[in-house]
Amino acid sequence: AADGLEAVERLREEPGAFDLVLLDMTMPRMGGEEAFREIRKIRPGLPVILASGYNEQEATNRFAGKGLAGFIRKPYRMAELVEVVGRVFRTTG
């Protein structure tokens, strides 16, 4: 999706079509925190990986206790993304 609002709309239209969400903290039209809240309303158990240029602690503190599945710092390499996604799927089944 091009932005947070589009991501939420697409998930709302086809909630079963997604296995995971890679969510950027800073997006146009709807930021990461608001998009995360909306995603949780639609599919509470859907794994969400947060991508951010902020350091991990600073970024994930905003999501503490809310079920964030993982974090990846931008910019990232494909191998790093594969590692984080693999770790999430190994732990969430």
N, C-alpha and C positions, 0 to 999 in steps of 0.2 A: 504494500500500500504506500501511497505517496506521503501520507501524513496520519496522525493519530485518529482523526475523525473517520477517515476512509477505512482504516484498519478495523475500528469498532463497527462501522456499518457493514463491512464485509463479513465479519464474524457473526453479527446479528442475523444476516441473511442466510448464512450456512454455518451454523455453530459446530456441526460435526465434521466439517471439511478440513479442520486444522489439528495438527498434533502438537504444535508448539508455537509460541509467539516470540520473536526477537524484537524487543521493544526499545526504541531509542528514548533516552531521557528528554531530549530537546527536539520537538517536532512542531511544524506549523499547525495551526487550527485547533489542535488538542495536544497538550503536553503529555509526557510519559506517565506522570502520576495520575492524571485524570483518566487517561486511556486504560491504565492498569485497573483502576476502580471499576470502569465500565466492563472491561473484560471479565473481571471477577463476578460481576452480576450475571453475565451471559453464560459463562462456563467456569465455575469456581475452581475446578481441578485442573484446568488447562495450564501446562507448564509455561512460565514466562521467564525469559532470559533478558536481563537488562543490559543494554549497550550504552556506554557513556564515556565521555572524555574526562569526566571527574574521576578522582581516585575511588577505589571500590568502597571503602568505608563511608566516605561522604555520600556517595550515590545510594548505597544500599540502606543507610540509616533511615532514609525516607520511607523505606518499604519494610522496616523491621516488623516481624511478626505477621506479615501479610501474605506469606507463602511464595516469595520470589524464588524461582527454581535455580537461578544462576546469574552470573555477572560476567561480562567481557568488556575490557577497556578498549576504547577506540584510540587510535586506529588499530585494527587487529588484522592478523594474517588468516588465511583460510584454514591453515592447520590449527590455529588457536580456536577458531569457531567450531571446527569438527570435534576438537577435544571437549569443549564446553557442552556442546549438544550431546555428544556421546555420554558424558558424565550424567547429564540430566536424564537421558533415557535409561541409563543403567540404574539410577536411583528411583525413578518414577515408574519403571516397568513399561 
